[in-house]
């Protein structure tokens, strides 16, 4: 399985950054490539909204709050609600073929959540699979620490013939994420408790982000076998074509 490692670079268009996962999904759906994994540490602070968030009355105000906090708002490819991350996070996008549309969705949620929990346990974190009360983008297959704080969020998107499984691990900067997520969820009028936001670093103070990234890649490599590859020019071109669909225009000052 191909491994694409690394962000697009400092100052990169974050709509393009998240569009890469969408382009990966399209390539598999059309039979143009096999399964692939992308792993990167973001180059800036981002709030990635779900499509359902954009339909809520408070969305324009939430977008303004994101910008005022120094984050870049985007629409992400998989489902779920808003997530926030910084340069001290790890994003993993995994795509594969799905000839039996919708088949295997639950198995992926369970299997990959357990993979992440296993990596965290190997580094001394009391990791468990399951939602914690008041978490952002709530889901039964989040990965938490001690049943108290969320560390890894997971989401999927399915199209005919392919699936995308995305995970965002908050390695550090929980104190930066709590206030922006509080504002976002307040404007969207969705439940949220900022005490639910944790970080890997808080649970394993001696662990560094690069070591954690290498451990995650090692776990995927052991299961699938990874072949490092650069992001192909045709993949980036497809992402460019899709980027506008992930970009959020400036919010109207009249929004709530």
C-alpha positions in Angstrom: 0.0 0.0 0.0 1.3 3.4 -0.9 2.4 5.7 1.9 2.2 9.5 1.4 4.0 11.2 4.2 4.1 14.9 5.1 2.0 18.1 4.8 2.1 20.1 1.6 4.3 22.7 3.3 4.3 25.9 5.3 1.7 28.4 4.0 -0.1 25.7 2.0 -3.8 26.2 1.1 -5.6 24.2 3.7 -8.6 23.6 1.5 -6.1 21.9 -0.9 -4.6 20.0 2.1 -7.9 18.4 3.0 -8.9 18.0 -0.7 -6.0 15.5 -1.1 -7.9 12.9 0.9 -11.0 13.6 -1.4 -8.8 13.1 -4.5 -7.3 9.9 -3.1 -10.9 8.6 -2.6 -11.9 9.6 -6.1 -8.8 7.8 -7.6 -9.7 4.5 -5.8 -13.4 4.8 -6.7 -12.5 5.1 -10.4 -10.1 2.2 -10.3 -7.1 4.5 -11.0 -5.2 3.4 -7.9 -5.1 0.9 -5.1 -5.3 1.5 -1.3 -3.2 4.3 0.1 -2.3 6.0 3.4 -1.5 9.6 4.0 0.1 10.7 7.3 1.0 14.3 8.1 1.5 16.9 10.8 -0.5 20.0 9.9 1.4 23.1 8.9 -1.0 25.5 10.7 -4.0 25.6 13.0 -7.3 24.3 11.4 -10.9 23.8 12.2 -12.4 21.3 9.8 -16.2 21.5 9.7 -18.5 18.7 8.6 -21.0 19.3 5.8 -23.9 19.1 8.3 -22.3 22.0 10.3 -22.5 24.3 7.3 -26.3 23.9 7.2 -26.8 25.2 10.7 -27.9 28.8 11.4 -24.9 29.5 13.6 -22.3 28.4 11.0 -21.3 31.9 9.8 -20.7 33.0 13.4 -18.7 29.9 14.1 -16.5 30.5 11.0 -15.8 34.1 12.2 -14.9 32.8 15.6 -12.4 30.4 14.0 -10.7 33.1 12.0 -10.6 35.5 15.0 -8.8 32.7 17.0 -6.1 32.4 14.3 -7.4 29.1 12.8 -8.2 28.3 9.2 -11.7 27.0 8.6 -12.2 24.3 6.0 -14.9 21.7 5.0 -13.5 18.2 5.4 -14.0 15.2 3.2 -15.3 12.6 5.8 -18.5 12.9 7.8 -18.9 14.1 11.4 -18.9 17.4 13.2 -16.3 20.1 13.6 -12.8 19.1 14.7 -9.8 21.4 15.5 -6.1 20.7 15.3 -2.7 22.4 15.4 0.8 21.7 14.1 1.1 19.4 17.2 -1.5 17.0 15.8 -1.3 14.0 13.5 -3.8 13.5 10.6 -4.1 10.1 8.9 -6.3 9.5 5.8 -6.6 5.9 4.6 -8.5 5.0 1.4 -9.3 1.6 -0.1 -11.6 -0.2 -2.5 -15.1 -1.3 -1.4 -16.8 -3.4 -4.1 -19.7 -4.1 -1.7 -20.9 -0.6 -1.0 -21.3 0.0 2.8 -19.7 -3.4 3.6 -17.1 -3.3 6.3 -17.9 0.1 7.7 -18.4 -1.1 11.3 -15.4 -3.4 11.0 -13.2 -0.5 9.9 -14.4 1.7 12.8 -13.6 -1.0 15.3 -10.4 -2.3 13.8 -8.7 1.1 13.3 -9.8 2.5 16.6 -8.2 -0.6 18.2 -5.1 0.0 16.2 -4.8 3.5 17.5 -5.5 2.4 21.0 -2.8 -0.3 20.7 -0.2 2.3 19.7 -1.1 4.5 22.6 -1.1 1.7 25.1 2.4 0.7 23.9 3.5 4.2 25.0 1.9 4.0 28.5 -1.4 5.7 27.8 -4.5 4.2 29.4 -6.3 4.2 26.0 -9.8 3.0 25.5 -12.3 2.9 22.6 -15.5 4.9 23.1 -16.9 8.3 23.4 -16.5 10.5 26.4 -19.3 12.8 27.6 -19.4 16.2 25.8 -16.7 15.4 23.3 -16.3 17.2 20.0 -17.4 15.3 16.9 -18.9 12.5 19.2 -18.6 8.9 18.0 -18.6 5.5 19.5 -15.2 4.8 18.0 -13.3 7.7 19.4 -10.1 6.8 21.3 -9.9 8.3 24.7 -7.6 8.2 27.8 -9.0 6.7 31.0 -12.5 7.2 29.8 -12.1 10.9 30.5 -10.6 12.8 27.6 -10.7 12.3 23.8 -7.3 11.8 22.1 -8.2 10.5 18.6 -11.3 11.1 16.5 -12.3 8.9 13.6 -14.7 9.4 10.7 -15.5 7.8 7.4 -16.8 8.7 3.9 -18.1 6.1 1.5 -18.6 6.4 -2.2 -19.4 3.8 -4.8 -16.5 1.5 -4.9 -14.3 3.1 -2.3 -14.0 4.3 1.3 -12.1 7.0 3.2 -11.2 6.5 6.9 -9.8 9.5 8.6 -8.3 9.9 12.0 -7.0 13.0 13.8 -4.9 12.6 16.9 -4.4 15.5 19.3 -0.8 15.1 20.3 -0.5 18.4 22.2 -2.0 21.9 22.4 -5.3 20.9 24.1 -5.2 24.2 25.9 -5.2 26.0 22.5 -8.1 23.8 21.2 -10.5 24.1 24.1 -11.5 27.7 23.7 -11.9 27.7 19.9 -13.9 24.5 20.0 -16.1 26.0 22.8 -16.9 29.0 20.6 -17.6 26.8 17.5 -19.9 24.5 19.3 -21.6 27.4 21.1 -22.4 29.0 17.8 -23.5 25.8 16.2 -25.7 25.1 19.3 -24.3 21.6 19.8 -23.3 19.9 23.1 -19.7 20.3 24.1 -17.6 20.1 27.3 -14.1 21.5 27.0 -12.9 19.2 29.7 -13.3 16.4 27.2 -10.4 17.6 25.1 -7.1 15.8 25.9 -3.7 15.3 24.4 -1.3 12.4 24.0 1.5 14.5 25.4 -0.4 15.1 28.6 -0.9 11.3 29.0 2.7 10.4 28.0 4.9 13.4 28.8 8.1 11.7 27.6 6.8 10.9 24.1 7.6 13.2 21.1 5.4 13.8 18.1 7.9 12.3 15.6 8.2 9.1 17.6 4.4 8.9 17.9 4.0 9.3 14.1 6.6 6.6 13.5 4.8 4.3 15.8 1.5 4.9 14.0 3.1 4.3 10.6 4.7 1.1 12.0 1.4 -0.2 13.1 -0.1 0.3 9.7 3.0 -1.1 8.0 2.8 -4.3 10.1 -0.8 -4.8 9.1 -0.7 -3.7 5.4 2.9 -3.3 4.3 3.6 0.3 3.2 5.6 1.5 0.2 6.7 5.2 0.7 5.8 7.3 -2.4 5.7 11.0 -3.2 2.3 12.6 -3.8 1.7 12.1 -7.5 1.3 15.1 -9.8 -2.1 13.7 -11.1 -3.3 13.3 -7.5 -2.4 16.9 -6.7 -4.0 18.1 -9.9 -7.2 16.3 -8.9 -7.0 17.8 -5.4 -6.7 21.3 -7.0 -9.9 20.6 -8.9 -11.7 19.7 -5.7 -10.2 22.3 -3.4 -12.9 24.9 -3.9 -15.4 22.5 -2.5 -13.5 22.4 0.8 -12.9 26.2 1.0 -15.0 28.4 3.2 -15.7 32.0 2.1 -15.5 34.8 4.6 -18.6 34.8 6.8 -21.1 37.6 6.4 -21.0 40.2 9.2 -24.8 39.8 9.5 -24.5 36.1 10.4 -25.6 35.2 13.9 
